[in-house]
Amino acid sequence: MQKFNLKCFVLLLGLLLPAAWYGAYGTSSMDGHSSIIIKEGNVQGTPKGSAIQASINGHMLIVVFSENLGQVSIEVATATGTPMDCLSTQTPNGVNLYVPHAGDYFITFTLPNGDEYYGEFTVTD
């Protein structure tokens, strides 16, 4: 019975430590990456926001789609609403965008069915 409890404890610890480390890594920027929280805008179907991961590292905006969402439109605009970049990409894959100027920005994702997701981020020099 004692060996069984020790095995369960070790297995549980082996499962929890990586999850805790990943969670801590995702909330802090150890290497300059800052995660961008993706929020739901106009969503009619099943929410798919968890399939969109975005982060900013200096002036580099990194977007990864973890599942096939179809042809997704991506628009980056300044906080005042001035469009900076707009593109369309087939998912699942990733996109890297260079944001040349420091400031506050919005990123909007529009899925083929019209669902919209957005995030806010800041570029600093």
C-alpha positions in Angstrom: 0.0 0.0 0.0 2.9 2.4 0.8 4.5 1.8 -2.6 1.2 2.5 -4.4 0.8 5.8 -2.6 4.3 6.8 -3.4 3.8 5.9 -7.1 0.6 7.9 -7.2 2.3 10.9 -5.6 5.2 10.8 -8.0 2.9 10.5 -11.0 0.7 13.3 -9.8 3.8 15.5 -9.2 5.0 14.6 -12.7 1.7 15.8 -14.2 1.3 18.9 -12.1 4.8 20.4 -12.3 4.9 20.8 -16.1 1.4 22.3 -16.1 2.4 24.8 -13.3 5.6 25.6 -15.2 3.8 26.2 -18.4 1.2 28.4 -16.7 3.9 30.5 -15.0 5.8 30.8 -18.3 2.7 31.9 -20.1 2.0 34.7 -17.7 5.5 36.1 -17.5 7.8 37.2 -20.2 11.1 35.5 -19.5 12.4 35.9 -23.0 10.7 39.1 -24.1 7.4 37.4 -25.2 4.2 38.9 -23.9 1.1 36.9 -24.5 -1.9 38.6 -26.1 -5.3 37.7 -24.6 -7.7 36.8 -27.3 -11.3 37.9 -26.6 -14.6 37.1 -28.3 -16.1 39.8 -30.4 -19.1 38.9 -32.6 -19.4 35.0 -32.2 -22.4 33.2 -33.5 -21.1 29.6 -33.5 -19.0 27.5 -31.1 -16.3 29.7 -29.6 -12.9 29.1 -31.2 -10.8 31.7 -29.4 -8.7 29.1 -27.6 -7.4 28.0 -31.0 -5.7 31.4 -31.6 -2.5 32.1 -29.7 -0.8 35.4 -30.2 2.2 37.1 -28.6 4.5 40.1 -29.1 8.3 40.0 -28.8 9.7 43.5 -29.3 8.3 44.5 -32.7 7.5 40.9 -33.8 3.9 39.8 -33.6 3.5 36.0 -33.6 0.2 34.3 -34.3 -0.4 30.5 -34.2 -3.6 28.7 -35.0 -3.8 25.4 -33.2 -6.7 24.0 -35.3 -8.1 24.4 -38.8 -10.4 27.4 -38.7 -10.4 27.8 -42.5 -9.3 31.0 -44.3 -8.8 33.6 -41.5 -8.6 37.4 -42.0 -6.1 39.2 -39.7 -6.2 42.9 -39.3 -3.8 45.0 -37.1 -4.8 48.5 -36.3 -3.5 51.3 -34.1 -5.5 52.0 -30.9 -7.1 55.0 -32.7 -8.4 52.6 -35.4 -5.9 53.3 -38.2 -5.3 50.1 -40.2 -1.7 49.0 -40.2 -1.7 45.6 -41.8 -4.3 43.3 -43.2 -3.9 39.8 -44.5 -5.6 36.5 -45.0 -4.1 33.1 -44.1 -5.1 29.4 -44.3 -5.1 27.7 -41.0 -3.7 25.8 -39.1 -0.4 27.5 -39.3 1.4 30.6 -38.0 2.0 34.1 -39.1 4.7 36.6 -38.1 4.1 40.3 -38.6 6.6 43.1 -38.0 5.1 46.1 -36.2 7.5 49.0 -37.0 6.3 51.7 -34.6 5.9 51.7 -30.8 2.4 52.2 -29.5 -0.9 50.5 -28.6 -2.5 48.2 -31.2 -5.6 45.9 -31.8 -5.5 42.7 -33.7 -8.7 41.3 -35.1 -9.3 37.8 -36.5 -12.4 37.2 -38.7 -13.2 33.5 -39.4 -15.0 32.4 -42.6 -18.3 32.1 -40.8 -18.1 35.8 -39.7 -17.1 35.1 -36.1 -14.7 37.8 -34.8 -12.0 37.6 -32.1 -9.6 40.4 -31.0 -6.7 41.2 -28.8 -4.9 44.3 -27.6 -1.1 44.7 -27.3 1.6 47.3 -26.9 4.9 47.6 -28.8 7.6 49.4 -26.8 11.1 50.5 -28.0 
